[in-house]
Amino acid sequence: MYTIQENVRIVIAMLKQYGIHHIVISPGGTNIPVSQAVQDDSFFHCYSVPDERSAMYFAIGLYLQTGEVIATSCTSAQATRNYIPGLTEAFYKHVPVLAITTAKLERFQYQDYMQAPDQCSLPRDSVKQSFDLPPVTDENTRSQCYHSAREAIMEITHRRPGPVQLNIRIVDTQQGKFINEQLPDIRPLQRYMAWDDWNEIELQGKKILIVVGEHRPFDEKQRRAIDAFCENYNVVVYVNHLSNYHGKYSIQGNLLVACGGMKKLHPDILITIGGQTGDYPLYGALNGLSDMEHWRVAEDGALVDTYSRLTKVFECPDYFFFNRLAGVHLCGHSYYEKWIQLEEMLNRNIQLPFSNLYVAQQLYKEIPSCSIVNYAILNSLRCWNYFPLDPSIQGYANVAAFGIDGCNSMLIGESMNTDELCFIITGDLAFFYDMNALGIRHIKKNVRIILINNGGGAEFKIMTDAWKEDMHVADFISANGHNGSAKGWAENCGFIYFSATDESSFEKCKVNLISRSDKPIILEVFTYVDNEKKANDLILASNRISSKTDNIKALIKNVLGEKGTDVLKKIIIT
């Protein structure tokens, strides 16, 4: 019998998976779900110590003799406070203790409710970190509990061992309710340090996708390591403009993935390096794939489970990881060949309406080599990621925190120590948000700003298109009509200003934009927001890659129609 409270069942399952056998239990009401779950389970060695202060020191003694991680369990109210002296000793003694505390729901804190002090306000030198598990109410809170419980347990022995608090929110009315249900299956997750033995990890025969998030340009040591690894395994390196990696097996795959390519290109193992990708199509294609393992390689060793399939974390530099596993293997590259085959089917030269995407289509082959190109987030980044650039071009965007702040300023900072042309492609909201940057007195003549002005936030209109009949978007969601033109401010700040309102005027301005000049340049391109969505829909529809299942669905729909398809679904279900 286990508690009806799923967050507790998740913790118990985690204790068993990570081999935490010893648990010191202090009596109480709020922690009844924990005590009941472990007391009759032969996996656990349970010890009863009523005084919580004594219980924590007792746990330290257990560790000193067993060398194992020790768990403790206490109730709410003053109980957690009584752990503090022993936790402080454990902190400075580097004793691996998991202090499982229990608490009332957050809404009761500071509300004169019985036995509801803030359980997560422990001194910073008593635990390495505190984690707080909410009740499971939906898939989001369930995922949060899985992630936080796993991270808490793994943090106990991460680098220098020490105590960690895992606080579980308990619903009072469910304390005594139990069900005949198995503990949940826990996806294995292991962290490997550089000194651990992981040389024999099996990669042969696997389709491996390396995804490179935002990254400064790779040095020779890093490039050689990735190239050697790729030569010896069946690998594709997925990059976009923020990756700044260009190798023999790399593919600028954003358009291919956005058009459904991942349906035919599922990897067995995903290896991620670098920061965020800023790549929504990739996230949508990889998130939760049931037949994929995700390995993260990063010096911070953090459990960043972006795609909900994380199984291994390698806490080491990326070049160290790739060198260590490169080996010498005879290997075909069928996975890469499949990517190339589909990539070569794409047609980027279709006729597009005048839009951000049109500008990208017309300029991507014209940007001078060795340039620096920045992208304001969302629409500008997406549009330009559909088109490959010369490998010598560096790319950056503010995708770490992913806001529109500072896009102009960062580009201008990048331009300070180079004489190469430095471009930014930005929308009107992002540009005017950071327009003061144009007044920086250090601005050099190599700065190029391509401002796509559609009179509001095009991204918000695109994302709300499905709901446009039910909501009014223009005034406060896409913020139409605030900004007018950049002309006066640009010229006042010493920029050369051009504008384009259609294909013909854009062609006249394009040559000046990519040429050397005596002053920085702004090209303001006035588009219609409807064209942004039309252009995006058109390039995706023109390159849509369908699976066999999609083709069957389309055939049934064509033959039977909408009503016939619904009838067939009901027959299959029943």
N, C-alpha and C positions, 0 to 999 in steps of 0.2 A: 504494500500500500504506500502510495506517495501522495503528498499534498496536491491539492487542486491548483496551487499557485505555480505556474509554469516557470517563473524566474528561479524559484528554488530548485525545481527539477533540473533545470539547465545547469545550475551550479553543482549539484550532486553528480550529474553525468560528467562534468568537467573534472571534478576531483578524481573520479575513477579513471578517466582517460589518461590523466597526467600522473597517475600512480601516487596520489596523496592518501595514505592509509590512516595516519594518526590524526585524531581530532579530539580536542579538549573542550568539553561542553560544560557551560555554566547554566543552571536552570533559569527558566523564565517563561513568559507567555508569548512574546512576539516571536521568539525563535523556535516555538513548538514545531513548525513545519520542517525546520532543519533537523532538530533532534530526532523527531519521529522517523525521518527518512534514513538516518544512518544507524540508529540504535540496534536494529535487527538485521543489518546487512553485514554478512561475514567478511566483506571486503575491508571494512573499517575496524580500526582498533580505537574504541571509545574510552575516554577517561572523564570522570565526573569531578569537577572542582567548583564548588559553589561561589567562592570569592573570586571575582574576575581579576583582581590584582594578582592574587596568588596563581590563578589559572595561567596568566601570561608567563610568569616566571617558571611555572611548571612546564610549559611548552618549550621554553628555552632549554631546560634541563633534558627534555626528551630529545631535542635536536642534538645536544652535545654528545649524547650516547648513541643515537641512531644515524646521525648525518643526513637525515631525510627532512623534506619540507613538512612542517607541522601546521595543521589547521586548528583554529579555535572557533567557538560559536558562543555568542552572548545575545541577550535580549536588548530591548531599547531602554530609554530613560538614562539612569546614571551608569549603566553597565559599561558602555564604551569608554566613559571617562576613567573608569577604574583599570582599564587596559593601559592607560598612558604610561605609568612608570615602567612597566615591563616592556612595552613597545619601544620606549626610549632606550632601554638597555639593549634590546634586540637590534635597534637601528645602528647603534654605535658598535655593537658586537658582530654585525653583519649576519644575523641569524635569519634564515628563510622561514618566516611565519606568515600564513594567510589568516588575517583576522577577519572572520566572517561576522559582521555585525548586522543587526536587523533594526528596522525603523518603521515608524508609521508613514503614511503617505505625505508627500511634501506639503500638501495644502494645510496640514495640521501644524507645521512648524511656525513658531512665534505667534500662535493664535490661542494661547492659554488652554491648549488641549492636553489631556492627560498623557504623560510619559512620551512626549514628543520633542525633546531637544534636538538640535541640529547634530546628527551623528557624524557628519563628514567634516567637522571643524577641528580635526586633530592637529597638533603642532607639527610644523614641517620637519622637525628632527625626530619624529616618532614613527613615521611611515614613509617609505619611498614615494608612494602615490596612493590616492584614494579613488575607488571606482564605485558608482552608484547605479544599481539596477532597478529600473521601474517595473511595475507590474506589466505583464504581457497582455496587451489589448488588441494588437494587430501585427501585421508582418514587420512593420518598422520597429516597434518596440521589441519584438522577438529578435530581430537582427541585432539591435543594440545590446540586448542581454547576452547573446552569444559572443559578440565581439568584446564587450567589456569584461565578461567573466574570463574569457580566454586570455585577454591582455593582462588582467590582474594576476592570473596564475603564472604566466610566463615572465612577468616583471619581477617576481620574487627572486629568481635566480639569474636575471639578466645582468651581465657584467658583474658588479659586486652584489652579492646576495643581500637581502634585507626584508623587513616586514612590509606587507602591503595590506591595505584595508579593502575588503569587498563588502559593501553595504547593500543589503537586499530590502527593498520596500515591500512591506507586508500589508495586505488588506485584512483588517481586523476580523471582519465577518467571515473570512475564509480560513482562519487559523486552524480550525478543527475539522476541516473538510478534506477527505482523502479519497483517492480513486484507484481502481485496479488498472494501472497503465504502466507500460514500460518507460524507462528513462529514454530521452531522445538520443538518437545517434548523433555523435559529434564528429564533424569533419576534422581529420587529423591536421595539425599545424605544428611545424617544427622550426625553431630558429637555429641556424648554424653560424657559429663564430669562425673567424679565419683559422683558428687553431684546432677546430674540430675535424674529425675524419669524415669527409664527404667526397672523397675522390672517386668512389665507385658508384655514384649515382647514375642510374641507367638512363641514357638518352638515345641510344641507338634504336633505329626503327621508328622514332617518334617524329611527328610533324611539330616543329618548334617555331613559334612566332615571337620574335623579340620586338617589343614596343619601346621606342625611345621617346620619352616625354621631353618637356622643355629642357634645354641643355646648352651651356656655352660650347663653342666649337671644340671638338675633340682634339687632344694632342696626339702625337705620333704613337706614343705608348698605348693609349686607349684604342686607337684605330687598328693597330697591329693585333691587339688581343682579340677584338671583335672579329676581325677578318679571319684570324686563325681558327677561331671557334666555328665560324660559319662554314669554312672549308671542310670541316670534319663532321658536320651534322646536316640534317635536312632542314635548313633554316631559311626563314624570310625575316628581314629587318623592316618593320613598319615605321615609317617616318612621316612627319609633316614639316611645315616650315619652321617650327620651333625646335625641332630635334637637332638641327645643325650637324647631322651625321650623313655621310654619303659614302657608301661602300658598295662592293660588288653585288651583294645580295640585298641591298636596300630598295624599297619601293615606296614612292609617294602615293599611298593607297587610299586617301580620303574619299575621292570620288567613287572609286571601286567599292568601298565599304558602304558608302551612302546609297549606292544603287543596288545593294543586296548581295554583294560579292561574298560576304562571309558565310552565306548559306552553303557555298561550295568550297569554302576554305577554312573550315573549323580546324584550329590547332589542337594537338594533344597537350602541349605544354606552352604556356604563355610566360615569357620572361620579361619583366619590366625594369627599366633603368631610367634615371632622370626624374624630373618632376611631373607636373600635370601635363596632359596632352592638349587640353582645351578642345577635345575632339568628341563631340556628342555622338556622331554616327558610330564611331568605334566603341564607345561605351554601350550604346544600345545593342550593338552586334555581339559583344563579348559578355555582357553582364549575366551572370548566373548560368553560363553554358554547363550543362551537367556532365559532359564528357571531356572537360578541360581542367588541368591543374594550372594554378597561377604561382609562379616563383618570383619573389621580389628581391632584387639585388640593390642594397643601399647601405652606406656606412652608418646610418642612424639605427638600423635594425628594427625600425618601427613596423608594427603589424598593420600595414596599409592595405586593406582588403577592398580595393576599388571595385573589382568585378565579382565579388561575393564567391570567389573560388580559391582563395589564398591557401596554399598548403605548405610552402617553404619560404623562409626569409633567410637570406644570406647577408650577414652583417660584415661587409667588406667592400673595398673599392670595386667598381665594375671590372676594371682591367684585371684585377687579381682573380676574380671569379672566372672570367673567360679564359685566362691563361691556365688556370688550374684544371679546368675541364676540357681544354682543347684536345689534348692527346693526339694520336695519329690514327685515323680511322679511314677505311675505304667507304665512301658514302655517295649515293646519288643525291640529286637535288630536285626531286620531282615536285616537292611542295613549292619551291621558288618558281619552277617552270610553269606550274598551274597558275600562280599569281600573274606571271608575265603574260600567259596566254589570255587571261581575262582582261588584264590591263590594256593589252593591245586592241581589244575589241571596242574600247571606249572611244566616243567621238566628242571631242571638246570644241569642235569648230562649227557647231550648229548656230543658227541665227537666233540671237537673243534680243529681247527688248532692252532699251537703254536703261541701265541699272548698274549697281555695284558689280554684279557678276559680269556684265558686259565690259566694264572697265578692266576687270581682271583678265578677261579673255583677250582683250586687245593689247594689254600691256605685258603679260607674263613673259613673252619672248623678247621684249624690248628693254627690260630692266638691265642696266649695264652690269657686267660681271664685277664681282668683289663689292657690290653695293651692300648696304644694310637696309633691311625692310622690316618695319614694325606694323603691327595690325591691332587696331582697336578690337575689342572683344566681339564675339558672337557673329553678326552678319558679315563684317569685313573679314574676320579670320576665316569663317566658313567659305566665303566666296573664293578667296585666294588659295585656300588649301585644296581646292578642286584642280588647280593648275600647277604643274611642276615648274620650278625655277632653276636657273643655272646653279650647279653645285657650289660655286664660289660665293654665292649670296648667303649672308647670315640673316636669320629671322628671329624676332622676339615679339612678345605680347605680355600684357599684364594678366596672365591666367592663373597666377598663384592664388591671389585672393579673388580674382575674376571680377573686378569692378571697372567702371569707365574712368576712374580717377587717374590722372597723371599720364595719360597716353602720350600727349605731345611732349611733356617734360622729359619723359624717359628717352624718347627718340633724340631730343636735343642734347641730353647728356651723353648719349652714345656717339653723337656726331663730333664731340669735342676733340677726340684723339685720333681722328682719321680725316683724310682728305677725299675719301670715296664718297659717292652720293649716298645720302641717308633718307629713305622714304618712310612715310607713314600713311597708311590707308585708314581713314577714320570716318565715322558717321557724324552727323551734325550734333547730336546730344553729347557724344564723347568729346568732340572738338571744342564746343563752346563751354563745356564743363571745365576744361583746362586751357582756356584761351589766354589766360594771363601769361602762360609760358612764352608766348610770342614776344613778350616784352623783355625777356632775359637778354642782357646786353652782350652776352658771349656768343650769341647765335652766329654761326658761320654760313657761308654762301653755299655749302653743300647740302643744306636742309631742303627737302621736298615734301610738301604736305598735299595729299590727295584727299580732299574733303567731299564726301558723298552726302549732299544735302537734299533729303527728301521731305524736309519740313516736319520732322518728328522722329520718333524711335521706330524704325522699320521693323526691328526684331519683335517688338511687342505686338505689332499688327500681324506679323506672320504667325506668331505663336498663338494668338487669339482668333485666328481665322475660322476655326471650327465653331467658335462661340459667337461670331460677329452678329448673328441675328438676335442674340440674347443680351448683349451688352453694348454700351457706348464706349468706344475705345479712344477716340481722338483727343479729348480734352485733358484727361488726367492719367491715362495709361501710356499712350504713346507721346503725350505732351506736344501736340501739334502747335506750330505757329509761334514758338517762343523766340526763335533765333534770327530770322531774316538772313542776311548775307554777311560773310566774313570780310567783304571787300574793304570797307573803311578801316577796320582794325588792322587788317593785314598790311595795307599800304602805310598806315600810320606807324607801324612797327618796322618798316623798312623792307617788306617783302615785295617781290614782283607778284602781281595778282593776275590770274587768268580765270575765265569761267567758261563752262560748256553746258549747253542746254539740250543738245542732240548729238547724233553721231557725227555730223559734219563739223560742228564747232569743236567737238572733242578731238577729231583728227588734226585740226589746225593747231591745237594746243599741245598735242602729245610730244612733238619734236622738241619744243622748248623745255618741257618738263624733264626729259631724260638727258638734256644737254648741260654742259657746264655754263655757269653764268656768274655775274659779279655780285648777285644778291640771292638770298634764299627765295624759294618760289612756293606759292600756294596755287593749286588748281582746284577750283570749286566746281563740282559737277552737280547740277540740279536734276534730280530724277523724280519720278512719281513712285510713291510707296507701293502701289499695286504692281508696278513692274518688277519690284524686288521679289515678290512671291511668284509671279508668273515666270520669271527667269529661272528661279530655283526649281520650280516644278517642271519646267521644260527640260532642263539639262538632266534631271533625274529620270524623268519619263523616257527620254531619248536613249538612255543608257541602262535601263532597268535590267538587272540580271535575275532571272527567275529559277527556282529549283523545280524538280519534277513535281513536287507537291503543289507548288503554285500553278504549274501548267494544268494539272488535273482539276484544281479548283476553278480555274478560268474556263476550262472546257465544259465542266458541269454547269457553270453559271451561264455560259453562252447557249447551251442546249436547253437547260431547264428554266432559265430565268431566275429572278430573285425568289419568287414564291415557290418554285419547284425546288430550289436549293434549300429553302427552309423546311419543306416537307421531307426532303432526303435526310437532313440533319436529324429531324425528329425520329425517323425510322431507324437510323444508325444508333441513336442514343437509347431507344427502347429495345 
